[in-house]
Amino acid sequence: MGSRAYRAIFFDLDGTLLPMEIEEFLGAYFKAIARFVAERGLDAQAFSAGLKAGIGAMAAHDDGRANAEAYWEAFFPHVEGGEGEWLPLLNEFYEHDFGAIGEGVQANPACARAVAALAAKGYPLVLATMPMFPRRAVEWRLAWAGVDPAHFSRLTSFENSTSVKPKPAYYAENLAACGLAGADVLMVGNNTVEDLAACSLGADAFLVTDHLLDPTDGFDLSSVRHGAMEEFAVWAEALPPCANPACGIEAGAVAAAAREEALAACGSEA
């Protein structure tokens, strides 16, 4: 499999840069945030129902709104109080308590090495993680992985994203943010469905196998470049400098028209 002349590289986070099993992480997260709410005398059961509704809304909506808007619309009917009460409270959780969830994570040095090597070669980097968390939570998870957020031109979060993996619209939005076609991009991930969905828009891929997730339970690994993160780091270090890097990457929200244009250009549907 020959390498393309990539103009940007997209990275998944959980299970790729962050060596943490997703179910373990989510279990610890749900427990920590429910405890945080209960300790402040609030109804943790009602909060959990709102959290579940908000997650479902982010996964299902396709109306061009930010995932955060879809989340809060579904969340508030389950709890007492509004944004004035809940947003400062949850910001406090993500700023402080959330960070403790990853205290026992053992970072893989190859992750930081690969990211630093690619950045040094001039490759623009996008953290294409599932955008169901606030940006602060994404920054914490990068910290657990020992990876510097400053290497990334764009971090996907529920504030700046309008879709989720594995929908083509999610990847189209990020291509639009970079001003690129799918063929210009390498997607690095560990999930054969959520991450390799980028290939439907023409992206190349490297499947990291340390924490491989294969929801189809039968993916042919020989059909895509793959290997452990250490192998990816070695491969990344051998890439030539980026000859034509993407410029002016949008860190914030992308206009719906730009997303749709990117989808059409790649011959895909939302």
Secondary structure as the mmCIF struct_conf table of DSSP 4:
data_model
#
loop_
_struct_conf.conf_type_id
_struct_conf.id
_struct_conf.beg_label_comp_id
_struct_conf.beg_label_asym_id
_struct_conf.beg_label_seq_id
_struct_conf.end_label_comp_id
_struct_conf.end_label_asym_id
_struct_conf.end_label_seq_id
HELX_LH_PP_P HELX_LH_PP_P1 GLY A 2 ARG A 4
BEND BEND1 ARG A 7 ARG A 7
STRN STRN1 ALA A 8 PHE A 11
STRN STRN2 ASP A 14 ASP A 14
TURN_TY1_P TURN_TY1_P1 GLY A 15 LEU A 17
STRN STRN3 LEU A 18 LEU A 18
BEND BEND2 MET A 20 MET A 20
HELX_RH_AL_P HELX_RH_AL_P1 ILE A 22 GLU A 39
TURN_TY1_P TURN_TY1_P2 ARG A 40 GLY A 41
HELX_RH_AL_P HELX_RH_AL_P2 ALA A 44 ALA A 60
BEND BEND3 ASP A 63 GLY A 64
HELX_RH_AL_P HELX_RH_AL_P3 ASN A 67 PHE A 75
HELX_RH_3T_P HELX_RH_3T_P1 PHE A 76 HIS A 78
BEND BEND4 VAL A 79 GLY A 81
HELX_RH_AL_P HELX_RH_AL_P4 GLU A 83 GLU A 95
TURN_TY1_P TURN_TY1_P3 HIS A 96 HIS A 96
HELX_RH_3T_P HELX_RH_3T_P2 ASP A 97 GLY A 102
TURN_TY1_P TURN_TY1_P4 GLU A 103 GLY A 104
HELX_RH_AL_P HELX_RH_AL_P5 PRO A 109 ALA A 120
TURN_TY1_P TURN_TY1_P5 LYS A 121 GLY A 122
STRN STRN4 LEU A 125 LEU A 127
BEND BEND5 PRO A 131 PRO A 131
BEND BEND6 PHE A 133 PHE A 133
HELX_RH_AL_P HELX_RH_AL_P6 ARG A 135 TRP A 144
TURN_TY1_P TURN_TY1_P6 ALA A 145 GLY A 146
HELX_RH_3T_P HELX_RH_3T_P3 PRO A 149 HIS A 151
STRN STRN5 PHE A 152 LEU A 155
TURN_TY1_P TURN_TY1_P7 PHE A 158 ASN A 160
BEND BEND7 THR A 162 THR A 162
TURN_TY1_P TURN_TY1_P8 LYS A 165 PRO A 166
HELX_RH_AL_P HELX_RH_AL_P7 PRO A 168 CYS A 178
TURN_TY1_P TURN_TY1_P9 GLY A 179 GLY A 179
HELX_RH_3T_P HELX_RH_3T_P4 GLY A 182 ASP A 184
STRN STRN6 VAL A 185 GLY A 189
BEND BEND8 ASN A 190 ASN A 190
STRN STRN7 ASN A 191 ASN A 191
TURN_TY1_P TURN_TY1_P10 THR A 192 ASP A 195
HELX_RH_3T_P HELX_RH_3T_P5 LEU A 196 LEU A 201
TURN_TY1_P TURN_TY1_P11 GLY A 202 GLY A 202
STRN STRN8 ASP A 204 VAL A 208
TURN_TY1_P TURN_TY1_P12 ASP A 210 HIS A 211
STRN STRN9 LEU A 213 LEU A 213
TURN_TY1_P TURN_TY1_P13 PRO A 215 THR A 216
BEND BEND9 ASP A 217 ASP A 217
HELX_RH_3T_P HELX_RH_3T_P6 LEU A 221 SER A 223
BEND BEND10 VAL A 224 VAL A 224
STRN STRN10 ARG A 225 GLY A 227
HELX_RH_AL_P HELX_RH_AL_P8 MET A 229 ALA A 238
BEND BEND11 LEU A 239 LEU A 239
HELX_LH_PP_P HELX_LH_PP_P2 PRO A 240 CYS A 242
BEND BEND12 ALA A 243 ASN A 244
BEND BEND13 GLY A 248 GLY A 248
BEND BEND14 GLY A 252 GLY A 252
HELX_RH_AL_P HELX_RH_AL_P9 ALA A 256 ALA A 265
TURN_TY1_P TURN_TY1_P14 CYS A 266 GLY A 267
#
